[in-house]
Amino acid sequence: MMEFSESEFLIETEVPEDELIISRTDLSGKITYANETFCEISGYSQSEIIGEPHSIVRHPDMPCATFEDLWSTIKSQKQWKGIVKNIRKDKGFYWVEALVSGVYKNGELVEYKSLRTPISYETKLKYQRLYDKMRNEKNERVRKVIYS
């Protein structure tokens, strides 16, 4: 069980409708490019995020199965599309629809790219409930928020 006593964990950052979050990683998942929107939404500066594993923004509410599916899909040279809850540097969070795929040069995989867009409140609620259910069914970590 996880306990969170920091109120920032409950603060959502809305991704603006007209913005696109873009990042690229090397084959090990380390960030090699992050656009200005990614930096603004995640709360990290370019210098802080470049070279870090993309999992730096992985929210603990995300079930392991989601990322297992992502990696399985992109390693089979297909695009993965899904809903992701990310954590900000300040412990707040933001939701996106992500499209992740490999980048190929001369038929060889050289990096991964991710394009992320905002989602509706209804979609956030639907996926929060789904992800909570998935984590519970797999006996993964469960949130416990404590106010003191």
C-alpha positions, 0 to 999 in steps of 0.5 A, a space after each residue: 500500500 502506498 501512502 501520500 501525505 503531500 497535497 500536491 499529489 492531488 493537483 491536476 495540471 490540465 493539458 491545453 486543447 491546442 497543445 501537443 506533448 512530444 518526446 523521443 527516447 533512445 532504445 533504452 527509454 532515456 529521453 533525448 528530446 522533449 518539446 517545450 510543452 512537455 517541459 511546461 506540463 511535466 514541470 521539468 526543465 530541458 536540462 533536468 529531463 534530457 537523459 532521464 528515463 521516460 519513466 520519470 513521469 510514470 504515475 504510480 496509479 498506472 498498472 504495470 500491464 499498461 506498460 507491458 502492453 506498450 512495450 510488447 506493441 512497439 517492439 513488434 513494430 506497431 504503434 501503441 495508443 493508450 490513455 496515460 496518467 503521468 506525474 509531474 516533478 511537483 507530485 501533481 499529475 496530468 492525463 494524456 492520450 499517447 501515441 508511441 512508436 518506433 522511429 526507423 532509418 533504413 529499416 533499423 529501429 533507432 529511437 522511440 517517439 511519443 505524441 500526447 494530447 489532452 483527454 476529456 474529464 469523462 475519459 480521465 474518470 473512466 480510466 482512473 476507475 479502470 486502472 484502479 480495478 486493474 491494480 487491485 486485481 493484480 495485487 499491485 500497489 493501492 493508493 491511500 491518501 492521508 490528510 494531516 
